[in-house]
Amino acid sequence: MNTSSAKYKRQREDMVRRQIEARGVTDPDVLAAIRNVPRHLFVSEALEDQAYGDFPLPIGEGQTISQPYIVAEMTQALALSADDRVLEIGTGSGYQAAILAEIVSRVYTIERIHPLFVRTRRLFDRLHYHNIVTRYGDGTSGWPDESPFDAIIVTAGSPKVPEPLVRQLAVGGRMIIPVGDRYSQDLIKIYRDQTGIRQTSMGGCRFVKLIGEHGWKKVQR
């Protein structure tokens, strides 16, 4: 499939204008990344024509690809620089990691569901995202060997902020994480400076559950 087809380019541009810029996302690097990443390749072929809609979509294994605006809002809130090293918890479809990889020097991403891990690794290779490093495992424990990170983004809802992730933030580091119950969360931004941690709420959201030692202990149906 031609990832630069006129059809999908038009859909991406319309998505950026109507869904993202219209809601106040202004960071030029974020907007450029979203215009460049072929979102339709991060969903199944059956859902490609819906890939640029203003809603999340299922990607299998009980997981979803987030609404485009949420991806843009969370990415903008990280206030990224080109030389940043970013940790993502919950690779999922791989779309968020690809957006980050368009902006920063290195993305580390962890996925606990093996079929998604395998699928996204192949897609990153296909799309030549050589600055994305993947790991299969429990993301709630972070990636201590590669810490500290300039930014951390968690793409699943947690009952609390996992302490290992806080410890792996560099001084000056930012983290975005949904925190709440199984049905709704607040999108929390955490900033670490030399005096400690500050938290602010960015508003309500709803994500799939963050499963792991420092999140939800198991999937509850």
C-alpha positions in Angstrom: 0.0 0.0 0.0 1.2 3.5 -0.8 1.5 5.2 2.5 1.6 8.6 0.9 -1.5 8.2 -1.2 -3.5 11.4 -1.9 -6.6 9.9 -0.2 -4.9 9.4 3.1 -3.0 12.7 3.0 -6.2 14.5 2.5 -7.8 12.7 5.5 -4.8 13.4 7.7 -4.8 17.1 6.8 -8.6 17.3 7.5 -8.0 15.4 10.8 -5.3 17.9 11.9 -7.4 21.0 11.0 -10.8 19.9 12.3 -9.9 17.7 15.3 -6.6 18.9 16.6 -5.8 22.5 15.7 -9.4 23.4 16.2 -9.1 22.2 19.8 -6.1 24.2 20.6 -3.0 22.1 19.8 -0.4 24.5 18.4 3.0 22.8 18.9 4.4 22.8 15.3 6.5 19.7 15.9 3.4 17.8 17.1 1.3 18.9 14.2 4.0 18.0 11.7 4.4 14.6 13.3 0.7 13.9 13.0 0.6 15.1 9.4 3.5 12.7 8.6 2.6 9.4 10.3 0.3 7.2 8.3 -2.3 6.4 11.0 -4.2 4.0 8.8 -1.3 1.6 8.9 -1.6 1.2 12.7 -5.1 -0.3 12.5 -6.4 -3.4 10.7 -7.2 -3.2 7.0 -10.9 -3.5 7.8 -10.7 -0.3 9.8 -8.4 1.8 7.6 -11.1 4.0 6.3 -12.0 4.9 9.9 -8.4 5.6 11.0 -8.7 9.4 10.8 -12.1 9.6 12.6 -12.5 11.5 15.8 -12.7 8.4 18.0 -10.6 5.5 19.3 -10.6 2.2 17.4 -10.0 -1.4 18.5 -6.7 -3.0 17.7 -7.3 -6.5 19.1 -6.4 -8.1 22.4 -8.9 -5.9 24.1 -6.8 -2.7 23.4 -7.5 0.4 21.4 -5.7 3.1 19.4 -6.5 6.4 21.1 -8.5 9.2 19.6 -6.2 11.4 17.5 -6.8 14.5 19.6 -5.8 12.7 22.8 -2.6 11.6 21.2 -1.9 15.2 20.1 -2.8 16.7 23.5 -0.7 14.2 25.5 2.3 14.7 23.2 2.1 18.5 23.3 1.9 18.4 27.1 5.3 16.6 27.3 6.9 19.8 25.8 9.4 17.7 23.9 12.8 18.7 22.5 14.7 17.0 19.6 17.3 15.5 21.9 14.9 14.1 24.5 14.7 10.4 25.4 11.2 9.3 26.0 9.7 6.2 27.7 6.3 5.0 26.6 4.3 2.6 28.7 1.9 0.6 26.6 3.0 0.4 22.9 -0.4 -0.8 21.8 -0.8 -0.1 18.1 2.5 1.7 17.9 1.0 5.0 16.7 1.9 7.1 19.8 5.5 5.8 19.7 5.7 6.7 16.0 4.5 10.3 16.7 7.1 10.6 19.4 9.8 9.2 17.1 9.1 12.0 14.6 10.0 14.5 17.3 12.7 13.1 19.7 16.0 11.3 19.3 15.0 8.0 21.1 11.8 6.3 22.1 11.7 3.4 24.5 8.4 1.6 24.5 7.1 -1.4 26.6 4.2 -3.7 25.7 2.9 -6.5 27.9 0.8 -8.2 25.3 3.0 -10.4 23.1 1.0 -10.3 19.8 0.9 -6.5 19.9 4.6 -6.4 20.7 5.5 -8.5 17.7 3.1 -6.7 15.4 4.4 -3.2 16.3 8.1 -4.2 16.1 7.5 -5.3 12.5 5.6 -2.2 11.7 8.3 0.1 13.1 10.9 -1.8 11.0 8.7 -1.5 7.9 8.3 2.3 8.4 12.0 2.7 9.3 11.6 4.0 12.8 15.0 3.0 13.9 15.0 5.3 16.9 12.3 3.2 18.6 13.5 0.6 21.0 10.9 -2.0 22.1 10.6 -4.3 25.1 8.1 -7.0 26.0 7.2 -7.0 29.7 5.5 -5.1 32.6 5.7 -1.5 31.8 4.6 -0.4 35.3 8.2 -1.1 36.4 9.6 1.2 33.8 13.0 0.6 32.1 15.6 1.2 34.9 18.6 0.4 32.8 17.9 3.2 30.4 16.7 5.8 32.9 16.5 8.7 33.6 14.1 9.8 30.9 13.3 13.3 29.9 9.7 12.4 29.4 7.4 9.4 30.2 4.0 8.8 28.7 1.6 6.2 30.0 -1.2 5.2 27.5 -3.4 3.2 29.9 -5.3 4.1 33.1 -3.7 3.4 36.4 -5.2 3.4 39.9 -2.2 5.4 41.1 1.0 6.9 39.8 3.6 4.0 39.6 6.5 5.0 41.9 9.1 3.3 39.7 8.2 5.6 36.9 8.5 8.7 39.1 12.0 7.6 40.1 13.0 7.2 36.5 12.2 10.8 35.6 15.2 13.0 35.1 15.3 16.4 36.9 13.3 18.6 34.5 11.4 15.5 33.3 7.7 15.4 32.5 5.2 12.5 32.8 1.7 12.2 31.5 -0.5 9.5 32.9 -4.2 8.7 33.3 -5.1 8.0 36.9 -8.4 6.9 38.3 -10.8 3.9 38.4 -11.6 1.4 35.8 -14.2 3.6 34.1 -12.8 7.1 34.1 -9.5 8.9 34.9 -7.9 12.3 35.2 -5.0 13.0 32.8 -2.2 14.0 35.2 0.9 15.9 34.3 3.9 15.4 36.6 6.9 17.6 36.6 10.1 16.8 38.5 12.5 19.5 39.5 15.3 19.7 42.1 12.9 20.3 44.9 10.6 17.3 44.2 7.4 16.5 42.2 4.5 18.7 41.1 1.2 17.4 39.7 -1.5 19.1 37.7 -4.7 17.7 36.2 -5.4 18.1 32.5 -9.0 17.0 32.7 -11.0 13.8 32.4 -10.3 10.9 30.1 -10.9 7.2 29.6 -8.3 4.6 28.8 -7.9 0.8 29.0 -6.5 -0.5 32.3 -2.8 -0.4 33.0 -2.0 -4.0 34.1 1.1 -4.8 36.1 2.8 -4.9 39.4 2.4 -1.2 40.0 -1.0 -0.8 38.2 -4.1 -3.0 38.2 -3.0 -6.4 39.3 -5.0 -8.3 36.8 -7.7 -7.9 34.1 -11.1 -7.8 35.8 -14.0 -8.5 33.5 
